[in-house]
Amino acid sequence: MSRIVAQNVSPVRDCVPLYDRREMVEMSSPTFAQLLNNVTGDEAETPVHQVLTMDPPHLLPPQQSIPFILSFSNLTYSVRVRRKNIFPAMSGRRTDEAPVMRTKVLLNDISGEARHGELLAVLGASGSGKSTLIDALANRIAKESLKGEIKLNGEPLHSKLLKVISAYVMQDDLLYPMLTVEETLMFSAEFRLPRTLSKSKKKARVHALIDQLGLRNAAKTIIGDEGHRGVSGGERRRVSIGIDIIHDPIILFLDEPTSGLDSTSAYMVIKVLQRIAQSGSIVIMSIHQPSYRILGLLDRLIFLSRGQTVYSGSPLNLPQFFAEFGHPIPENENKTEFALDLIRELEGSPDGTNNLVEFNRAWKNTNRKSETTPARYDLSLKEVISASISRGKLVPGATNDAANPTAMVPTFANPIWTEMAVLSKRSFTNSWRMWEIFAVRFGAVMVTGFILATLFWRLDNSPRGIRERIGFFAFAMSTTYYTCAEALPVFIHERFIFMRETAYNAYRRSSYCLSHALVSIPALLFLSIAFAALTFWAVGLDGGASSFLFYFSVILASFWAGNSFVTFLSGVIPHVMIGYVIVVAIFAYYLLFSGFFLNRDRIPSYWIWFHYLSLVKYPYEAVILNEFKDPTKCFVRGIQLFDNSPLGDVPISLKEKLLDSISKTLNVRITSSTCVTTGADILVQQGITQLNKWNCLWVTIAWGFFFRIMFYFCLLLGSKNKRR
């Protein structure tokens, strides 16, 4: 795959020594806006794309680069690991012996710095602590667990400020599969860029970024997943980077950005990161084993081994370092491959890498003056951020409040209603293109409705018809809940996208919760109308148009409550299959305690609480109250009293004689046309006497809102995405 090169980046940069390169960057570092506005097609796989100027003239950044230095010292992080003997009998240990708790050190006194205009790469074997160090710098480790200091330009970097001036690109490409590349970046722009920026300028920024990332040919291609063919792996990775640099952050963290890519795609990704650094950003990434070409793009390296630093400095000094250590790097061999192989070999030795760690400390002290230039902070952190905002960085509605650097950049770029609109549009667009999922759900509802309509066709008002109506209501209401199980994987699949976006304040958690509910309502309306229309008149339910509207409202409320309940569970349960088992089991319990199988007065006192928690109880009682609401309507007359009993098959004349005998005994005149059971009697028999139908409807709706609120608290408390 070919590359895109900015016009104002010197082609001889890769062969310039580190010190000269840093001076060149500080003297004439191209800004992010310049890189976007001066992309050529020399090495691009796409033709030249004309980019509009997005900033007013007075905001165009000057040529002088703003210095940023992120320094970290003595970072230490450890976790408690439980070690338990699996086979105690074989080892002679007592079976009741308590498990041993040991401390595992993941980071051990790590120090270093990263400068704007440079690429800092953290290398090491698997388990060396690369990702842990990136997480520590990106504030993804709980403050009480991480020891050490992290400073920006010599001043402590607080988590609130870090959230708004930085971005984090995860190792996995977490994207919506049915959105195109352009749509994905455009939605990110809607989140990150302020509403004061016009739509045309946001589009211009997205188009410029697409060109910078080399994605012009793939702009109209969907991201894709296992079932839908989309962009390539390298293009997915560049899109993942693009959504986090749309607002031009000061600090960019990346965890294994080249993982799973071929050498050409990996080089393309690092080349893009090089341009981002040259625009005045600090770029810190972990990388497993860079190729020779990628190594030429890196400015600073940190090699880790079991949480300790074994080398820190310029890649140009690697040969000298290992030569003085007594293991010179052979000519024509990849320096990083040799270093990693040697580190692995030392890790397997009795002394491990302790000698290399000590040698690195001594070598660093000896070569400190020649390795780096002293950090100078001519401007305070407030002044540097203010100047950086003035030249066009941190686009989301930043202000020049020098008195408070945290207040310079708003916590969120947009108000809550804008976030809700964008989130709803994105979710609806992605779902609409996966129409087969809704089609299957609609088909399931329609098939169930058709079976119920034909099975309970035109029920009469006989005692048998009454029993069958009640059975129809119980099955119909429970069906609405079971068909809501499809909502379970929606958030489970989006969980890490949500965590990534909210971790750096793309939008509020409340906005996501509200938009999630809004997007589900149109589908629930459509399903409710279809199911109600298919079954109401076919079954022969009572009451006409007004009863149909209430019946439809109850079904819609049931779908709403069921969808909200399943959504809440998706915020608690991380695995789809476990979630399905729990959903099916709980809905079965809801039906069991609804009052259909056992009247309320027959439920044991120690289980009665579950009856009132049953989501099926309230819509079930609502539709029965709606059906048997008329106290004057008769459902059992005279000789129908013997139906559903052993006397049901005796001749009518004998039934009339039995009625005469009962009349004489009770001293009440009962004929074959006398009304024996009304709708009110049926409600009493079913134990449905506490609430009226409207109360049951409101309680069902309230359950839906309750579980949405619980879902919000799950998002609030369970999505911190920090190590402990």
CORDAPE-V98586 format. One line per field, one symbol per residue. psi: psi as a letter, one per 20 degrees, with the letter a starting at -180 (. if undefined). burial: I if it has 16 or more other C-alpha atoms within 10 Angstrom, else O. A space follows every 10 residues. Layout:
psi: ???
burial: ???
//
This chain:
psi: prrppqhjpp ijgijpqggh ghggghglpp rghghhikpr kgjqjqrppp pqpiqqhiip qrhpqpppoo qqpkpppqqp ppopphmhhh ijqqhjpqqp pqppohpnlp qaqpqqiqop pprrrpjijg hggghghjkj pphihpqaqp qoliqpoqhg hhhijrqpor hqnnqphjqr gggghghhhh ghqqiiprhh hgghgghghg ghiljghjhj pqgrbhippb rrghhghhgh ghiijhjmqh ppppomijpj qrhghggggh gghghggijj qpopqqqgnq rgghhiiqhp qopqoljqpi poaqhhjggg ghghijmqpq qkqpghgggh ggghghhirg ibjghhghhg gghghhjghh gqqqppnhqr gghggghhgh jirmhmkqrm nhhohhihpq gqhqrhhggg gggggggggg hhilhhghgg ggggghgggg ggghhlpmqa krhhhghhgg hggggghhhh ghiihiigig hhhighgghg hhhklhrqhh gggghggghh ggghgghggg gghhhghghl qqibgghghg gghggghggg ggggghgghh ihpipggggg gggggghghg hhjhighpqg iipqhiihhh giiphhgghg hghghhhkho iippippdii hiqkrijhjr qhhhhhhhhg ghgggikpoo aijpphprhh hghghiknig qrhhghghgg ghgghghhgh gghghghjkh lqq.
burial: OOIIIIIOOO OOOOOOOIOO IIOOIIOOII IIIIIIIIII IOOIIIOOIO IOIIIOOOOI IOOOIIIIII IIOIIIIIOO OOOOOOOOOO OOOOOOOOOO OOOOOIIIOI IIIIIIIIII IIIIIOOIII IIIIIIIIII IOOOOIIOII IIIIOOIOOO IIIIIIIIII IOIIIIIIII IIIIIIIIII IIIIIOOOOO OIIIIIIIII IIIIIIOIIO IIIIOOOOOI IOIIIIIIII IIIIIIIIII IIIIIIIIIO IOIOIIIIII IIIIIIIIII IIIIIIIIII IIOIIOIIII IIIIIIIIII IIIIIIOIIO IIOOOOOOIO OOOIIIIIII OOIIOIOOOO OIIIOIIOII OOIIOOOOOO IOOOOOOOOO IIIIIIIIII IIIIIIIIII OIOOIIOIII IIIIOIOIII IIIIOIIIOI IOOOOOOOOO IIOOIIOIII OIIOOIOOII IIIOOIOIII OIIIIIIIII IIIIIIIIIO IIIOIIIIII IIIIIIIIII IIIIIIIOII OOOIIOIIII IIOIIIOIII IIOOOOIIOI IIIIIIIIII IIIIIIIIII IIIOOIOOII OOIOOOIIII IIIIIIOOOI OOIOOOOOOI IIOIIIIIII IIIIIIIIIO OOOIIIIIII IIOOOOOOOO OOOOIIOOII OOOOOOOOOI IIOOIIIIII OIIOOIIIOO OOIOOIIIII IOIIIIIIII IIIIIOOOIO IOOO
//
